[in-house]
Amino acid sequence: MQARELAVRDAFEFTPRTFPDARGMFVAPYQEEHFVAAVGHPLRLAQSNHSRSRRGTLRGLHFADVPPGQAKYVYCPSGAALDVVVDLRVGSPTFGAWDCVRLDSVAFRAIYLPEGVGHAFVALEDDTVVSYLCSTAYNPAAEHGIHPLDPALGLPWPAGLEPLLSDKDAAAPTLAEAEAAGLLPGYADCAVWYERLRTTAAAARAGATGAT
């Protein structure tokens, strides 16, 4: 599995090896060894999400309060989606920056979004399935959104694809409005949380080594 950091700091793309044969294909979309090597700690799994979308469905741009926030490991087991990550962490060196990755059932690329980073995707085909591994359970009171068509963000939604938004996403504020309202996470708080996760993981590894 190959890993690369995206233009949004602390967010990563993972590309696993696929093993096709006459019967079909096998792939491991999430591999902890490679994830830890890139991110510095394992992914805590508290909830898995599954969505199926018609072509043009645009979900997002979503984020959660930090701490604890909600990290996500996202891949597409069926169909194809353009997945977008946006840095919403006030004070981040890449605040307001975005990056995107095509997720599909051919290459099985995945995106890791750390706590405090915004996530959205648009389905490029009918019956596109997107799966998320989430570090915390869904908490409606801590969940927020930014309008995915905010012109100030200039996100790379495909031309000619009429976006289908939920009522909630269509009513979301712009990035500037959310920042003015104090809704956005702070980069300093996120950095402290990431370090806590890495420190806890390192202590667990040291304890396991000592026990043997």
C-alpha positions as CSV (number, residue, x, y, z in Angstrom):
1,M,0.0,0.0,0.0
2,Q,1.2,3.5,-0.9
3,A,0.5,6.6,1.1
4,R,0.9,10.3,0.3
5,E,0.0,13.4,2.3
6,L,-2.5,15.6,0.5
7,A,-2.3,19.4,0.0
8,V,-4.3,19.6,3.3
9,R,-1.8,18.9,6.1
10,D,-2.4,15.7,8.1
11,A,-4.8,14.3,5.4
12,F,-3.6,11.3,3.4
13,E,-4.4,9.2,0.3
14,F,-3.8,5.5,0.5
15,T,-3.6,3.3,-2.6
16,P,-3.7,-0.5,-1.9
17,R,-2.5,-3.3,-4.2
18,T,-5.4,-5.1,-6.0
19,F,-5.3,-8.8,-6.9
20,P,-7.5,-9.5,-9.9
21,D,-7.8,-13.0,-11.3
22,A,-10.3,-15.1,-13.3
23,R,-12.7,-15.3,-10.3
24,G,-12.8,-11.5,-9.7
25,M,-10.6,-9.3,-7.5
26,F,-9.4,-9.1,-3.9
27,V,-8.2,-5.9,-2.1
28,A,-7.6,-4.7,1.4
29,P,-8.7,-1.1,1.5
30,Y,-7.5,-0.4,5.0
31,Q,-4.2,-1.8,6.3
32,E,-3.2,-0.7,9.9
33,E,0.6,-1.2,9.4
34,H,0.7,1.3,6.5
35,F,-1.8,3.6,8.1
36,V,0.2,3.9,11.3
37,A,3.4,4.5,9.4
38,A,1.9,7.5,7.7
39,V,-0.4,9.0,10.4
40,G,1.5,8.0,13.5
41,H,-1.3,6.2,15.3
42,P,-4.0,3.5,14.6
43,L,-7.5,4.4,13.5
44,R,-9.9,4.1,16.4
45,L,-13.0,2.5,15.0
46,A,-16.2,3.6,16.7
47,Q,-18.7,3.5,13.8
48,S,-18.9,2.5,10.1
49,N,-21.1,4.4,7.7
50,H,-22.4,3.3,4.3
51,S,-24.1,5.5,1.7
52,R,-25.5,4.8,-1.7
53,S,-26.0,7.7,-4.0
54,R,-27.4,8.5,-7.5
55,R,-25.2,10.3,-10.0
56,G,-24.8,14.0,-9.0
57,T,-25.5,13.5,-5.3
58,L,-23.2,15.9,-3.4
59,R,-22.8,15.1,0.3
60,G,-21.0,17.6,2.6
61,L,-19.1,19.7,3.4
62,H,-19.1,18.2,7.0
63,F,-16.9,18.5,10.0
64,A,-17.2,18.0,13.8
65,D,-16.2,19.9,17.0
66,V,-12.7,19.1,18.3
67,P,-12.1,17.5,20.7
68,P,-12.9,14.8,20.0
69,G,-13.9,15.5,16.4
70,Q,-14.4,12.6,14.0
71,A,-11.7,11.3,11.8
72,K,-12.7,9.3,8.7
73,Y,-11.2,6.7,6.5
74,V,-13.2,6.8,3.3
75,Y,-13.3,4.5,0.2
76,C,-15.6,3.5,-2.6
77,P,-16.5,-0.2,-2.9
78,S,-18.9,0.3,-5.8
79,G,-19.2,3.0,-8.5
80,A,-17.1,6.2,-8.4
81,A,-17.0,9.5,-6.5
82,L,-14.9,12.6,-6.4
83,D,-13.9,13.0,-2.8
84,V,-12.8,16.4,-1.5
85,V,-11.0,17.4,1.7
86,V,-10.9,21.0,2.9
87,D,-8.8,22.5,5.7
88,L,-11.3,24.2,8.0
89,R,-8.9,24.5,11.0
90,V,-8.4,28.1,11.9
91,G,-4.7,28.9,12.2
92,S,-3.6,25.9,10.1
93,P,-0.8,26.5,7.6
94,T,-3.2,25.2,4.9
95,F,-6.4,26.8,6.1
96,G,-8.9,27.1,3.3
97,A,-6.9,24.8,1.1
98,W,-8.5,21.7,-0.5
99,D,-7.4,18.5,-2.3
100,C,-9.4,15.8,-4.1
101,V,-9.1,12.2,-5.0
102,R,-11.2,10.0,-7.3
103,L,-12.4,7.1,-5.3
104,D,-13.7,4.1,-7.2
105,S,-14.1,0.3,-7.3
106,V,-11.1,-0.1,-9.7
107,A,-8.1,1.4,-7.8
108,F,-9.8,1.3,-4.4
109,R,-7.9,4.5,-3.2
110,A,-8.9,5.8,0.2
111,I,-8.7,9.1,2.0
112,Y,-7.9,9.7,5.6
113,L,-9.4,12.9,7.0
114,P,-8.2,13.8,10.5
115,E,-10.3,15.5,13.1
116,G,-11.2,19.1,12.2
117,V,-11.0,18.7,8.5
118,G,-14.0,19.1,6.2
119,H,-15.2,16.3,3.9
120,A,-17.5,16.2,0.9
121,F,-18.0,14.0,-2.2
122,V,-20.0,13.9,-5.3
123,A,-21.2,10.6,-6.9
124,L,-20.0,10.3,-10.5
125,E,-22.1,7.2,-11.3
126,D,-25.6,5.9,-10.2
127,D,-25.6,3.6,-7.3
128,T,-22.2,4.8,-6.0
129,V,-21.4,3.3,-2.6
130,V,-19.1,5.1,-0.2
131,S,-17.9,3.6,3.0
132,Y,-16.5,5.5,6.0
133,L,-14.6,4.1,9.0
134,C,-15.2,6.7,11.8
135,S,-13.2,7.3,14.9
136,T,-16.2,8.4,17.0
137,A,-20.0,7.8,16.8
138,Y,-22.2,10.4,15.1
139,N,-23.0,13.3,17.5
140,P,-25.6,15.6,15.9
141,A,-24.9,18.4,18.4
142,A,-21.3,18.5,17.4
143,E,-21.7,18.1,13.7
144,H,-21.5,21.1,11.4
145,G,-21.4,21.9,7.7
146,I,-20.1,24.4,5.1
147,H,-22.0,25.0,1.9
148,P,-20.2,22.9,-0.7
149,L,-20.8,25.4,-3.5
150,D,-19.3,28.3,-1.6
151,P,-17.6,30.2,-4.4
152,A,-14.9,31.4,-2.1
153,L,-13.7,27.8,-1.7
154,G,-13.9,27.0,-5.5
155,L,-14.2,23.3,-5.0
156,P,-13.6,21.2,-8.1
157,W,-17.1,19.8,-8.8
158,P,-17.3,18.4,-12.3
159,A,-18.8,20.7,-14.9
160,G,-22.1,19.6,-16.3
161,L,-23.0,17.6,-13.2
162,E,-26.1,19.1,-11.6
163,P,-25.5,18.7,-7.8
164,L,-28.2,17.2,-5.6
165,L,-27.9,18.5,-2.1
166,S,-29.9,17.7,1.1
167,D,-31.9,20.5,2.6
168,K,-29.4,20.7,5.5
169,D,-26.4,21.0,3.2
170,A,-28.1,23.6,1.0
171,A,-28.8,25.7,4.1
172,A,-25.2,25.5,5.4
173,P,-23.2,28.7,5.9
174,T,-20.3,29.8,3.8
175,L,-16.8,29.4,5.1
176,A,-16.6,33.1,6.0
177,E,-19.9,32.9,7.8
178,A,-18.9,29.9,9.8
179,E,-15.6,31.4,10.8
180,A,-17.4,34.7,11.9
181,A,-19.8,32.6,14.0
182,G,-17.0,30.8,15.7
183,L,-18.0,27.4,14.4
184,L,-14.7,26.3,12.9
185,P,-12.2,24.2,14.8
186,G,-8.9,25.7,15.9
187,Y,-5.7,24.2,14.5
188,A,-4.0,24.4,17.9
189,D,-6.7,22.3,19.5
190,C,-6.5,19.8,16.6
191,A,-2.7,19.5,16.9
192,V,-3.0,18.8,20.6
193,W,-5.5,16.1,19.9
194,Y,-3.3,14.5,17.2
195,E,-0.3,14.5,19.5
196,R,-2.5,12.9,22.2
197,L,-3.4,10.1,19.8
198,R,0.2,9.5,18.8
199,T,1.4,9.6,22.4
200,T,-1.3,7.1,23.5
201,A,-0.4,4.8,20.6
202,A,3.3,5.0,21.5
203,A,2.7,4.2,25.1
204,A,0.5,1.2,24.1
205,R,3.3,-0.1,21.8
206,A,5.8,0.3,24.6
207,G,3.6,-1.5,27.1
208,A,3.1,-4.4,24.7
209,T,6.8,-4.7,24.1
210,G,7.5,-4.6,27.8
211,A,4.9,-7.3,28.5
212,T,6.6,-9.7,26.1
